[in-house]
Each structure stands twice: as C-alpha cells, then as structure tokens.
Amino acid sequence: MDHALSNTEHIPKYFQHVLTQITSKKYIIKITLIFSNDCKIDSVVLFDISAYLNCIKEGIVLKQFLQSTSEKLFAANNTKLVIEYKTQALIFNNEFYL
C-alpha cells in the first residue's frame, strides 16, 4: 500500500510541527569492525544512531564470517532490501564499543 503524501493541506498543523521535531542523527566516523582476534577491518562509515540495523556493502566481510539469512529488511522509504547474509561484529570507535 503506497502512503505517499501529495497534498499536506488536510494534515493538522500540530502534527506537521511534531514531524519537524523528529530528526535523524547521522555521523561520518572512523570505526574498526572486529569479527575475531585475527580479523579486524578499519573503515570510514556513515553511522545512523536511529537505525535498528546497519548494512555493510557486499564483498567487504570475508565469507567465513557470514551466515545465510532469510530475515527481511526495509529501507526508510519502505522499499525492500535484498539481504542474503548476516554477520556478528563488534564496532569500535575512539576506545569505545558501539
């Protein structure tokens, strides 16, 4: 079901005000992905603090650290993302685990 808004005249002003107060915080940061003691990847990433899950471009993570998955994931605009694998990794930044 498509919920695109083409005309906002019928939306109450108080609701529009609430929508303007909702923001997403995104930062470009340097991180280290830690898959094991022997496998660490340094990278610069766009980190979205409001995201429930983050995606990593295919080919960056070694296949030995990937697990097949049937989980479904949708983008913010409700389009389906094709997810074939998932992984477990620690995210390290400035002496803190995220």
C-alpha positions in Angstrom: 0.0 0.0 0.0 1.5 3.3 -1.1 1.3 6.1 1.5 2.9 9.0 -0.4 1.6 12.4 0.5 0.9 14.6 -2.5 -1.1 17.3 -0.6 -0.5 18.3 3.0 -3.3 20.8 3.4 -5.5 18.3 5.2 -2.9 17.5 7.8 -3.4 19.3 11.1 -0.7 22.0 11.9 0.1 20.4 15.3 1.0 17.2 13.5 3.2 19.0 11.0 5.0 20.6 13.9 5.7 17.2 15.5 7.1 15.9 12.3 9.6 18.9 12.1 10.8 18.0 15.6 11.8 14.4 14.6 15.4 14.3 13.3 17.8 11.6 12.4 21.4 11.9 13.6 24.0 10.7 11.2 27.7 11.0 11.5 30.7 10.1 9.4 33.1 8.3 11.7 36.1 6.0 11.6 35.5 2.6 13.1 37.0 -0.8 13.4 34.8 -3.8 12.8 36.0 -6.8 14.9 35.0 -10.2 13.7 37.6 -12.2 15.7 41.0 -11.7 17.2 42.5 -12.3 13.7 40.1 -10.3 11.6 39.6 -6.6 12.0 38.5 -4.1 9.3 39.2 -0.3 9.6 36.7 1.8 7.7 35.1 5.2 7.5 31.3 4.9 7.7 28.0 6.8 7.8 26.7 5.9 11.2 23.0 6.4 11.8 22.2 6.4 15.5 18.5 5.9 14.8 18.9 2.8 12.7 17.9 -0.6 14.2 20.3 -2.4 11.8 23.1 -1.2 9.6 24.2 -2.7 6.3 27.7 -3.4 5.0 28.4 -3.5 1.3 28.8 -7.0 -0.1 32.4 -8.1 -0.5 33.9 -6.2 2.5 33.4 -9.0 5.0 35.2 -12.3 4.5 32.7 -15.2 3.6 33.9 -17.2 6.6 32.2 -14.6 8.9 28.9 -14.6 7.0 25.8 -16.6 7.8 22.9 -17.2 5.4 19.7 -15.5 6.5 16.0 -15.3 5.5 15.5 -12.1 7.5 13.7 -9.2 5.8 14.8 -5.6 6.0 13.2 -2.4 4.6 14.6 1.0 3.9 13.2 4.1 5.5 11.0 4.6 2.4 9.6 1.1 2.9 11.4 -0.5 -0.1 12.6 -4.0 0.4 16.3 -4.5 0.8 17.8 -7.8 -0.5 19.6 -9.4 2.4 21.3 -12.7 1.8 23.8 -12.8 4.7 24.2 -11.5 8.2 27.3 -11.3 10.5 28.2 -10.6 14.1 30.9 -8.0 14.7 31.9 -5.6 17.4 32.1 -1.9 16.4 35.0 0.0 18.0 35.4 3.8 17.8 37.7 6.1 19.9 38.3 3.4 22.6 34.6 2.7 22.9 32.5 -0.2 21.7 29.3 1.0 19.9 
